[in-house]
Amino acid sequence: MPRSTPQVGQAFLAELMLVTWDPLLVVDSQTLCIVEHNPAASRLYGLSREELIGSDFGKRFSESRHVTDIFSQHRDYIPLRFQRGRGERHIPVEMNVRYFQEGGREYAAIALREITERLERERIDNESERKYQSLFEASPYPILIVNLQGMIVDANRCAQLHYGYEHEQLIRLEWANLDPTAGVLQFMPRPTMLGAREHRRSDGSGFIAEVMLSYFRLRGQSLILALVRDVTEHWRTFQQLQDSEARWRFAIEGHGDALLDWPLQADGSHYVSPALSVMLGYAPEDDIDLGAEGWQGRVHPDDRELLESAINAHYAGHEPIVQVEYRLRTQSGDYRWMALRAKVIEMRNRGHGRLIGAVRDIHEQRMRQLKEIGDRGRVFRLERM
């Protein structure tokens, strides 16, 4: 192969300027001889100018068949080829090619860009994606990938089984097909959780689900990962507890008693039914924000120690139930006698107990008893006289 460098004119210089930032080779299209290159090409191959000029460009390819594709088809872009450097080092590159005529011969100006780092990033991304896919498919919970417009773009196997759709069917659905209560702008405020509500399967059956949402970007697109948790059994249990509580409250309050749900810890929330406010002559709406100290302040000073002792005796296991009579201050400033029957219920999921029971107005009964005691005393005195 000839090792002489041809004289090139303005056309060559113009093409050289277009690709000067990358390693550049000028190759004779017929002989495949490298007739010119820039310093960046020497650095890429690890070869001196004397070693590159006049050498066979075809021998720079890891596979020689690739070089004929370039010149026989006059391709102007080659996405990935491996070039041989010093010491048989293989260098991944992509190429941009421009062809030009000079002195009756055709030459190719070839700009090479090393893509080692890009391939490594792609390898890491592909590995991460494989790990993600493994976790995605192995999840025991249904997981769906949704775009901000509410279209499902991916679903794991558990989601397919849970909703009764094949993968191809799911990714053509909108989120509203699974969650009928979802609005058009469901995901625009970027919520992190969708509360318990009914979801629909392909056969029309429903189940109650909570959905945890997280947001990410993939290939320039904003997406949502939706993890679905079937809480149907928990919801049914909760409904049954609510129904039982409603029946219990109706049964107690239907007999004219007031309900008491009191925490044994000072920082717990308490409940006193409106019936007790009515018994004392207060408007129930005025007692809504009445705190624990407010209710305790209505207990007659002489009865506070008695009430506390009865509760402590039960809590310590000395008495099976709290049963005590005490006085509460009314709206007019007088006191009425009340009877409390209650029991401490241990809340396992809360780590503490609550005093739950009923309060009954026994004022009239107590007044009659006191009157009878007074009458018997007068009769006894009269008999003695």
Salt bridges, closest charged atoms under 4 A:
GLU15 OE1 - ARG98 NE 3.72
ASP22 OD2 - ARG113 NH2 3.12
ASP28 OD2 - ARG105 NH2 2.87
GLU36 OE2 - ARG49 NH1 2.75
GLU51 OE1 - ARG86 NH2 2.58
GLU63 OE1 - ARG65 NH2 2.91
GLU88 OE1 - ARG84 NH1 2.58
GLU94 OE2 - ARG113 NH1 3.17
GLU94 OE1 - ARG118 NH2 3.27
GLU106 OE2 - HIS74 NE2 2.83
GLU120 OE2 - ARG123 NH2 2.58
GLU122 OE2 - ARG118 NE 3.87
GLU127 OE1 - ARG123 NH1 3.09
GLU127 OE2 - LYS131 NZ 3.64
GLU129 OE1 - ARG219 NH2 2.92
ASP154 OD1 - HIS167 NE2 2.91
ASP179 OD2 - ARG197 NH2 2.93
GLU198 OE1 - ARG200 NH2 3.72
GLU210 OE1 - ARG229 NH1 3.39
ASP230 OD2 - HIS162 NE2 3.07
GLU233 OE2 - ARG236 NH1 3.22
GLU245 OE2 - ARG249 NH2 2.69
ASP257 OD1 - ARG360 NE 2.80
ASP261 OD1 - ARG354 NE 2.73
ASP287 OD1 - ARG298 NH2 3.00
ASP302 OD2 - HIS300 ND1 3.84
ASP303 OD2 - ARG327 NE 2.87
GLU325 OE1 - ARG366 NH1 2.68
ASP361 OD2 - ARG336 NE 3.15
GLU364 OE2 - ARG336 NH2 3.64
ASP375 OD2 - LYS371 NZ 3.17
ASP375 OD1 - ARG378 NH2 1.98
